[in-house]
Amino acid sequence: MKIAVLGTGMVGRALAGRLSGLGHDVTIGTRDPQATLARTTPDGMGSPPFSSWSASHPDVPLVPLAEAAAGAELVVNATNGSGALPALEQVGAEHLAGKVLVDISNPLDFSQGFPPTLFVKDTDSLGEQIQRAFPQARVVKTLNTLNADLMVDPASLGAESSVFVSGDDAAAKATVTGLLESFGHTDVIDLGDISTARGTEMYLPIWLRLMGALGTAAFNVKIVR
């Protein structure tokens, strides 16, 4: 499958690398490829510059956002929450129409420091905002409840855990569920339409406190039923 991953941070790199390793034709999109490749210092999360990752993944090209999405069958939004809608607007609705748009972003607001709050919650979600902004895209919210490493390698925990999908299009959710299963996810729970993304996005404040209490981001939940 031809897949565009939008975003060059930890999540984008993890997903692009895993998808490429599984045999998909993957392209990474960013606002300014030349500027991204020219950076020589770690990013805000302490990750090595993208050029280091790119050198070890020569089969994954870096191109402008719109170019990446235009040639893709499926698009993954791996940008941060505050940058999600601006990035997708730069992609253009015409390059998202009819395509599965996997949204992994979270509406985290760091304006008051850490821990962040949510800039949308309760009666709306970032997933819904994206679906409204791009009504012809087939938005599926998933993978936003665990860290980048576990998104693509859940078996590394050594125990089964759960992951969720939300979206209005059943066929799109089936496609995304297939990708999740190819990563090793064995318990994919369909929460329902895109409004159920409110639940997984509002889980983030608990996730952040768990990370602080456990001293690690290498954990996930298991829904026992």
Residue, then its C-alpha position, 0 to 999 in steps of 0.5 A: m500500500k502507498i502510505a504517507v506519514l505526516g510528521t518527522g517526530m518520534v511517532g512519524r519515524a516509528l510508524a514510517g519505519r515499521l510500515s516500510g519494514l512490512g513492505h509498504d511504499v512509505t513517504i514522509g511529509t513535512r512542511d520544509p524538507q530542506a530545513t528538516l534535513a538541515r537540522t543537526t541538533p536533537d528535537g524538543m523531545g531529545s530525539p536525534p536530528f531527522s537526518s540521522w534517521s533518514a540516513s538509515h532509512p534510504d527507502v523512505p523519502l522526505v517530501p512536502l506535505a501535499e506531495a506526500a499525501a497526493g501520491a498515497e492511498l492512506v495518510v497518517n497524521a503523526t503531527n502534534g495536536s496543535g499542528a494537526l489542522p494547519a498541516l492538513e490544510q497545507v496538504g489540501a482537501e483534494h489530496l485527502a478526499g476519499k482516502v483513509l486518514v489515520d489520526i494519531s494526534n492528541p489535543l495537548d496544550f502546553s501553554q501553561g507548562f507540564p503536565p499539559t491540559l487539553f485544548v478540546k474535550d468533553t463535547d468535541s475532539l480533535g478527531e471530530q474537528i479533523q473530520r469536519a474540516f475534511p468531510q471527504a476524508r475517512v478519518v480513523k482515530t487510533l494509537n493515540t493512547l500509547n507511546a511510539d514504540l508500543m504503537v508499532d511493537p506492542a509485543s515488546l510489553g510481553a503481555e497482550s494489551s488493548v488499542f482502539v479505533s474510532g471513525d464513521d466509515a466501517a471500511a476505513k476502520a477495517t483497513v486500519t484494524g488490518l494495519l494494527e494487527s500487522f503491527g502485532h496488536t491482538d485486541v483492537i476495540d472499535l469504539g464506534d463513530i468519530s465522536t468516540a475519539r473524545g474518550t481516547e483523547m481524554y484518556l491522555p491526562i491519566w496516561l501522563r500521570l501513569m507515566g510519572a508514577l511508573g517512571t516509564a512510557a512503556f505501558n498500556v491498558k488491557i480491557v478485561r471482559 
